[in-house]
Amino acid sequence: MARTRPEDIAPLWRRACEAAIAFRHDVPNRAASPQDDYAASLRAFSAPLPGSGSDPGDVLGDLVRLADPGLMTPTGPRFFGWVIGGSHPAGVAADWLTSAWGQNAGNHEASPAASAAETVAAGWLLELLDLPRESSLGFVTGATMANFTALAAARGAVLRAVGWDVESDGLFGAPPVTVLIGEEAHATAYAALQLLGLGRDRVVRLPADDQGRIVTDPALEALAAARTPAIVILQAGQLNTGAFDDFAALVPAAHETGAWVHVDGAFGLWARASGRTRALTEGVDAADSWAVDGHKWLQTPYDCGYVIVRDREAHERAMTIAASYLPASAAGDRDPSHVVPELSRRARGFATWAMIRTLGRDGIEEMVDRHCACARLVADRLRAEPGIEVLGDVGLNQVLVRFGAELDADEGDRVTRETVARVRSDGVCFVGGSSWRGREAMRFSVIGVETDEVEASRSAESVVTAYRKTVGTS
Ligand SMILES: *Cc1c(COP(=O)(O)O)cnc(C)c1O
């Protein structure tokens, strides 16, 4: 039955809603690791292409049953595996409506409400992050696309400054662009370079310290020697350590050489939302573009990120899709499709608007502070255990850990790997495995809205227990 009778909608949606509620109620009590791995989930889902349709209620029932054992728990209070936000219930509710309303956020005409929510939420985001209010902001799928979009604007602007129109003429024959990037930058910044024809490896790598921060003095020298046109990519919140590059020194030096400065701040830019962590980002507002996520610290559901560009014209020139059938927005009006790569697009402004309203400035600050306090608490507990080493300062919400400190490096790798596996199979919390400076590490990222000190302590104890079991001391 391809068409739905109006009276069939309510039972179907109520059932989806009930299943969602049951899952969210259960999450704090279920094992933090999924019961099924990918292979088991794939076996469950595998089936021949359906030749004919099924009752949507049956389909929904099957979906819930098949998916459940393979569902991860980022919405729970003890998920620390990656920097993955907790999909706050208020954001989810707005997101449900977004789907139910079936709005296309491509332009003002296609959904006046979706465009309006984006415009207002964009203004709020610039205030919360305290970035230049004249910037333009686009709603993208995440920081990966935000990095891509911002670097496309950067590419266009620096080439335009030397008389080359990359949007029209492409990169063939263009003056070479120098890209300077920290060696511990996020893989998605490199991926953006790869997509933009700037080359993942055709870069000047700026050396980083043991926190993953660009070392300032050699970077200043590299900047002074850089040939223009140039783009510099800095980072607010290193994935493993949460460290910040020295914006106050590096941004003005990059501008001195005429470079465009982009900052990847997927989660770290939210440090600006709290008086206690804001100083970590000092000088970041002088950059030219920024990438930040909604689905990390702001707790919107997936997928939601923001690209922010100071030079509105450069942003729009890089992204504008022009076609005769598309309505032109009034001069000066923000056109949502002129600041992102896509045309048809999910209306992410609704969930963003709802999350900012729900938490408010105070609530966001409280959450950032709470997560940073949890990270310090976990680091202190782990440091107190002989043989566990916390790598780095824990200035934000990331705790990077190495086990078997007294062992030789290979043994330490083995113990670290086994401890991570044991923590996961014990099921109290979910932690990340990582590698840091060529060695195995455990990453403990505090980012989910439900995490508090009690849950964090309980999780730290479970890590200590798993470590003791691994080395046979209990
Ligand atoms: C998560 C992250 C990204 C990628 O963001 P997505 O939202 O996964 O696309 C980029 N940079 C940093 C620093 C990150 O933490």
The ligand as a MOL file (V3000), in Angstrom:
LIG
                    3D

  0  0  0     0  0            999 V3000
M  V30 BEGIN CTAB
M  V30 COUNTS 15 15 0 0 0
M  V30 BEGIN ATOM
M  V30 1 C 34.2830 15.3640 15.2510 0
M  V30 2 C 35.3260 16.2490 14.6640 0
M  V30 3 C 35.3410 16.5400 13.2950 0
M  V30 4 C 34.3950 15.8780 12.3240 0
M  V30 5 O 33.1100 16.2720 12.5970 0
M  V30 6 P 31.8290 15.4850 12.0690 0
M  V30 7 O 30.7400 16.1470 12.8030 0
M  V30 8 O 32.0580 14.0580 12.4890 0
M  V30 9 O 31.7440 15.6240 10.6080 0
M  V30 10 C 36.2630 17.4440 12.8280 0
M  V30 11 N 37.1600 18.0110 13.6520 0
M  V30 12 C 37.2130 17.7350 14.9710 0
M  V30 13 C 38.2260 18.4170 15.8290 0
M  V30 14 C 36.2940 16.8350 15.5300 0
M  V30 15 O 36.3180 16.5760 16.8310 0
M  V30 END ATOM
M  V30 BEGIN BOND
M  V30 1 1 1 2
M  V30 2 1 2 3
M  V30 3 2 2 14
M  V30 4 1 3 4
M  V30 5 2 3 10
M  V30 6 1 4 5
M  V30 7 1 5 6
M  V30 8 2 6 7
M  V30 9 1 6 8
M  V30 10 1 6 9
M  V30 11 1 10 11
M  V30 12 2 11 12
M  V30 13 1 12 13
M  V30 14 1 12 14
M  V30 15 1 14 15
M  V30 END BOND
M  V30 END CTAB
M  END
